[in-house]
Amino acid sequence: MRGGQGERPRLEHVAARAGVSRSTASRALGGGGYVSSRARRAVLAAADELGYSPNQAARSLVTRRTGAVALVLSEPEERVLDDPYFAAVIRAAFRELAAVGGQLLVMFVDSAGDVPNAVRFLDGGHVDGALVFAPHRADPLPGALGRTRLPVVFGGSPGSGSRGRDTVDFDNEAGARLAVDHLVERGRRRIATISGPADHAAGIARLAGWRAAVAAHRAGDAELVEEGDFTLAGGERAMRRLLDRRPDLDAVFAASDPTAAGALRALRAAGRRVPEDVAVVGFDDHPTLAPALSPPLTSVHQDPRDQVREMVAMLRRLRDGARIRARHRILPVSLVRRESA
């Protein structure tokens, strides 16, 4: 039985069928308190029988929630779409939110000029919270978000204005040390690195880990660094510069898998065999890229799904007003050994 001939069932019909007031029916369907378990069961049964589906906009007026979460990527759009790490982040965010009945909204913040409009939208009640990747040190987005009422969790260490913010990151320094330790165990003693961008938090941490490990093992010149940009083309250019500087280098730690792919291309063009002449280790262990390279790439393993899962859980606790023990969560990494090293 419906609310009337050809009429869409309304909340009043559900309340009448369940034998409760309209306000009680609204609280029961919205998950609110002050409703007995008996009344809640009656309301849910009536809604199911009548085929009632609450209007999301009306529900939002009561619960002050939209059911949507923004994934904010503070990088140029073309960089994000070409980076396999961000592709994995987007997929993981969609799946994690879908698992808890949420919707995903993806936002690109291409430049500092986009920040005011992005913050205005995020603070305008359109989403319940934001998962933000803003890794560059001079990025104004984290500081601007700190002045809003929106629950925010950062993926990685954010840029300016980030003190006291809630973050989930990987142990980038430890990952770089694992890479160097492995190369030393394989007998390498002239270990170079292709770093990430100089203003990128993860790149800075990976470079620091490489420097510490090289110094501890006395495995080469701690200044044998060329800056990359986490891309294949950037890795290829940086590898050529390294070979020009130190033709006798016998290993390279690349700060990302695309960077390592570029390094492999440059080494092949220079007639260097991998790993016989030069061993190569990457960082990401991207599941479709690292094993498919020639030779397959030894890489520091981090799983974006683990990071996003922790970020979503932290955001939900923030949204619900729960206390969070660790505002800066560091996830472990490991090394996956393949033929390149």
Order of alpha helices (4+ residues) and beta strands (2+ residues): alpha-alpha-alpha-alpha-beta-alpha-alpha-beta-alpha-beta-alpha-beta-beta-alpha-beta-alpha-beta-alpha-beta-alpha-beta-beta-alpha-beta-beta
